[in-house]
């Protein structure tokens, strides 16, 4: 899952750099790519505190270039925290959150990439959706059934 975080974060960053900070994110209609990158960097920052049991309030810089640099630092610190704490439940959750936001970033491209998650990886993304995005919804209750996930036409925030 550490490798998955790296792979999806790298793809997210490539898409963000290609689309540019002002590009709208169709999967998250109220967001720009800058908003999306600030969000995922803040998630990674907060996760470091959770993994290390030392809460860190995210304080993202406002400038695009600074946000990108800040995120790079958060990614390195997150990787180190997860390596030091093997078996942390946050590793899989962060891999799936990063993968979903990669798809969001790729939706901002002039020619979106038809991305797919591997069959081995996809169920965890569904679990993330049920646990964080849609807790208690009909498609997430009981059994092995996971919801069919389509981009929402509302504000992203997870």
C-alpha positions as CSV (number, residue, x, y, z in Angstrom):
1,X,0.0,0.0,0.0
2,X,3.0,2.3,0.5
3,X,3.8,1.8,-3.2
4,X,0.2,2.5,-4.1
5,X,0.3,5.9,-2.2
6,X,3.5,6.8,-4.2
7,X,2.1,5.6,-7.6
8,X,-1.3,7.5,-7.2
9,X,0.3,10.6,-5.7
10,X,2.8,10.8,-8.6
11,X,0.0,10.4,-11.1
12,X,-2.1,13.0,-9.3
13,X,0.8,15.4,-9.3
14,X,1.4,14.8,-13.1
15,X,-2.2,15.5,-13.8
16,X,-2.3,18.6,-11.6
17,X,0.8,20.1,-13.3
18,X,-0.6,19.3,-16.7
19,X,-4.0,20.8,-15.9
20,X,-2.7,23.8,-14.0
21,X,-3.8,25.3,-10.7
22,X,-6.9,27.2,-12.1
23,X,-8.4,24.2,-14.0
24,X,-11.8,23.2,-12.7
25,X,-12.1,19.7,-11.3
26,X,-15.3,18.2,-12.9
27,X,-15.5,15.4,-10.3
28,X,-15.6,18.2,-7.7
29,X,-17.4,21.1,-9.3
30,X,-16.6,23.7,-6.7
31,X,-12.9,23.0,-6.7
32,X,-9.9,24.0,-8.8
33,X,-6.8,21.8,-9.2
34,X,-5.2,24.1,-6.6
35,X,-8.0,23.3,-4.1
36,X,-7.6,19.6,-4.8
37,X,-3.8,19.6,-4.3
38,X,-4.2,21.7,-1.1
39,X,-6.8,19.2,0.1
40,X,-4.7,16.0,-0.5
41,X,-1.6,17.7,1.0
42,X,-3.7,18.6,4.1
43,X,-5.0,15.0,4.3
44,X,-1.4,13.7,4.2
45,X,-0.3,16.2,6.8
46,X,-3.1,15.3,9.2
47,X,-2.4,11.6,8.6
48,X,1.2,12.0,9.8
49,X,-0.2,13.2,13.1
50,X,-2.6,10.3,13.3
51,X,0.0,7.7,12.5
52,X,2.5,9.2,15.0
53,X,-0.2,10.0,17.6
54,X,0.9,13.7,17.5
55,X,-1.9,15.7,15.9
56,X,-0.6,18.2,13.3
57,X,-3.0,20.9,12.1
58,X,-2.4,21.4,8.4
59,X,-1.3,24.9,7.5
60,X,-1.1,24.9,3.7
61,X,0.6,27.9,2.0
62,X,-1.6,29.9,-0.4
63,X,0.8,30.0,-3.4
64,X,0.6,27.2,-6.0
65,X,4.3,26.5,-6.1
66,X,4.5,26.6,-2.3
67,X,1.6,24.2,-2.0
68,X,3.3,21.8,-4.4
69,X,6.6,21.9,-2.4
70,X,4.6,21.6,0.9
71,X,2.9,18.5,-0.4
72,X,6.2,17.0,-1.5
73,X,7.4,17.4,2.1
74,X,4.2,15.9,3.5
75,X,4.5,12.9,1.2
76,X,8.0,12.2,2.4
77,X,7.1,12.7,6.0
78,X,4.0,10.5,5.6
79,X,6.0,7.7,4.0
80,X,8.6,7.8,6.8
81,X,5.8,7.7,9.5
82,X,4.1,4.8,7.8
83,X,7.4,2.9,7.4
84,X,8.1,3.4,11.1
85,X,4.6,2.2,12.0
86,X,4.0,-0.9,9.8
87,X,0.6,-2.3,9.9
88,X,-1.0,1.1,10.5
89,X,-4.7,1.0,9.3
90,X,-4.0,4.5,7.8
91,X,-1.7,3.0,5.0
92,X,-4.6,1.4,3.1
93,X,-7.0,4.3,3.8
94,X,-4.5,6.8,2.5
95,X,-3.7,4.7,-0.6
96,X,-7.3,4.6,-1.5
97,X,-7.9,8.3,-0.7
98,X,-4.9,9.2,-2.9
99,X,-6.2,7.0,-5.7
100,X,-9.6,8.6,-5.6
101,X,-8.2,12.1,-5.7
102,X,-5.9,11.0,-8.5
103,X,-9.0,10.3,-10.5
104,X,-10.3,13.7,-9.5
105,X,-7.1,15.4,-10.8
106,X,-7.2,13.4,-14.0
107,X,-10.8,14.6,-14.6
108,X,-9.4,18.1,-14.8
109,X,-7.2,17.3,-17.9
110,X,-8.3,18.6,-21.3
111,X,-8.3,14.9,-22.3
112,X,-9.1,12.9,-19.2
113,X,-7.3,9.6,-18.8
114,X,-9.6,6.6,-18.6
115,X,-8.1,5.4,-15.3
116,X,-9.0,2.1,-13.7
117,X,-8.1,0.6,-10.4
118,X,-6.8,-3.0,-10.3
119,X,-9.3,-5.6,-9.1
120,X,-7.1,-6.3,-6.1
121,X,-7.0,-2.6,-5.1
122,X,-10.6,-1.5,-6.0
123,X,-12.5,-3.1,-3.1
124,X,-10.5,-1.0,-0.6
125,X,-11.6,2.1,-2.4
126,X,-15.2,1.0,-2.0
127,X,-14.6,0.4,1.7
128,X,-13.1,3.9,1.9
129,X,-16.2,5.3,0.3
130,X,-18.5,3.4,2.7
131,X,-16.5,4.3,5.8
132,X,-15.8,7.9,5.0
133,X,-17.9,9.3,2.2
134,X,-21.2,7.4,2.6
135,X,-21.3,5.9,6.1
136,X,-24.7,4.3,6.8
137,X,-26.0,4.6,3.2
138,X,-28.2,1.8,1.9
139,X,-25.4,0.5,-0.5
140,X,-22.9,0.3,2.4
141,X,-25.0,-1.6,4.9
142,X,-24.2,-5.3,5.5
143,X,-23.1,-8.0,3.2
144,X,-20.3,-7.9,0.7
145,X,-22.0,-5.4,-1.6
146,X,-20.2,-2.2,-2.2
147,X,-21.8,0.8,-3.9
148,X,-21.3,1.7,-7.6
149,X,-19.3,4.9,-7.4
150,X,-19.8,7.7,-9.8
151,X,-18.4,11.2,-9.5
152,X,-20.8,13.3,-7.4
153,X,-22.1,16.6,-8.7
154,X,-21.4,18.2,-5.3
155,X,-18.5,19.5,-3.4
156,X,-15.7,17.0,-2.6
157,X,-14.4,17.0,0.8
158,X,-12.9,13.6,1.6
